[in-house]
Amino acid sequence: MSLSPKPAWAEVWHLRKIFIPRRSITGRLLTGQVWRRHDGRRWIYKKYTEHTG
């Protein structure tokens, strides 16, 4: 177990374009543009929905 703090970028969601399907937080497959964040061990993906408002 490491006591060093996470890097600043690990706390932020990044908008990424993916070409290979990835599993979302809920286990569904995502493609295209997604939100991505690192939890210290792996990348977590979340569906991106464009805001048109």
Wavefront OBJ file of the C-alpha trace (Angstrom):
o trace
v 0.000 0.000 0.000
v 1.438 3.352 -1.046
v 1.083 6.474 1.070
v 2.059 8.845 -1.739
v -0.799 10.993 -3.089
v -2.276 10.373 -6.525
v -1.110 12.634 -9.335
v -3.438 15.563 -10.075
v -4.487 14.145 -13.459
v -5.775 10.963 -11.772
v -8.604 12.909 -10.107
v -9.893 14.444 -13.355
v -12.187 13.012 -16.031
v -10.617 13.208 -19.521
v -12.614 13.158 -22.756
v -11.124 10.481 -25.015
v -11.972 8.962 -28.376
v -11.720 5.169 -28.267
v -11.495 2.743 -31.174
v -11.607 -0.507 -29.205
v -14.769 -1.064 -27.102
v -14.275 -0.544 -23.355
v -16.331 -1.517 -20.308
v -18.116 1.318 -18.530
v -18.632 1.684 -14.784
v -21.866 -0.306 -15.168
v -20.223 -3.013 -17.308
v -21.707 -1.955 -20.655
v -19.522 -1.665 -23.751
v -18.710 1.857 -24.898
v -17.302 3.133 -28.189
v -16.631 6.572 -29.678
v -16.052 9.424 -27.235
v -16.008 8.581 -23.530
v -14.997 10.133 -20.215
v -11.977 8.387 -18.686
v -10.399 8.625 -15.212
v -7.699 6.616 -13.488
v -8.537 5.230 -10.023
v -4.948 4.352 -9.104
v -5.116 0.807 -10.508
v -7.066 0.989 -13.766
v -8.937 3.308 -16.104
v -12.648 3.885 -15.434
v -14.875 4.764 -18.407
v -18.149 6.684 -18.465
v -20.473 7.378 -21.395
v -20.105 10.820 -23.000
v -23.315 12.599 -23.927
v -22.947 15.843 -25.825
v -24.558 18.864 -24.197
v -26.535 20.828 -26.771
v -28.030 23.399 -24.509
l 1 2 3 4 5 6 7 8 9 10 11 12 13 14 15 16 17 18 19 20 21 22 23 24 25 26 27 28 29 30 31 32 33 34 35 36 37 38 39 40 41 42 43 44 45 46 47 48 49 50 51 52 53
